[in-house]
Amino acid sequence: MFATLPLAVVFAFAVGQQETRKAQPKPTTTESAKALEEFKADAAQYVIRLDSRPKDKLTLSDESLLHWGNAVRTGEDGAVFVWLLDGRPEVIGSVFTYRLPTAIRRKHEFHSLAAGPLVAEYKGSRVWAPKTAGVTFKPLSDAPEPAGTARQRLSQMKALARDFSGRMTDYEGEQTELRLISQPLLRYEPKNQPTIDGTLFSFAVGNDPEVILLLEARRDKGETAWHYGLARYHYVELKVSYKDKEVWQVPALPKDISMIEMGEKKYQDSIYTTFHTLTTPIKPAP
């Protein structure tokens, strides 16, 4: 279908998530609920395993962590999911759609949160296999010692998250300050791991996540301290600062990542990937 589309539509496919700033019609409540069920069904088709524990299948979260929309960027509508092992998130992913004049395109997006390589299969076919750890954790040396209760630690994590700020720069050089969503995407207390408590926060445009912040209370040699990690959730340039000092930056990925179809080898071994899975033609109005 792609080869037969008009040039203007082909160009829109190429820049996918990035180019359109005109607001799109909002889906109705019924359409939104149906879309969310379809997103959940897509996510449930994945089988993901860590290389370090190949016999153990990661567990998909029972529900999406967030149903988000971005009306000013090609009418995007999506949901965020996590896959866990022993209570710790190892993969974060989104299933979402964006609208073109003649079609709705569906994409999947992933970032590894694991400490090493993993393999993801969709309906029995390998579609993603990052070769390295997904996130590098660093200590927050000026943070207070993790509190003794879960409730107190959650308050600490929310306060720590507010000391971070994020920014994205698109391919045209336009900069956008990202908004910290104060409510964590996920709270987790893993079993039998150095991490005793953790949260996933997001920096977003509207409520569309662009950067993921992980905060974890980790125990090492009898002492417990706060650590943080960051993960990209878009392919443009992203930067994060802590107390106004830049602590993390990832450059924009090549534009062709916006064109990838499921099953293509390119970017299949990257810790972040995104690819198209479905194109649904829009019927012209009678």
Secondary structure, 3 states (H helix, E strand, C coil): CHHHCCHHHHHHHHHCCCCCCCCCCCCCHHHHHHHHHHHHHHHHCEEEEECCCCCCECEECCCCCEEEEECCCCCEEEEEEEEEECCEEEEEEEEEEEECCCEEEEEEEEEECCCCCEEEEECCEEEECCCCCCCCCEECCCCCCCCCCHHHHHHHHHHHHCCEEEEEECCCCCEEEEEEEEEEEEEECCCCCCEEEEEEEEEEECCEEEEEEEEEEEEECCEEEEEEEEEECCCCEEEEEECCEEEEEECCCCHHHHHCECCCCCCCCCCEEEEEEEEEECCCCC
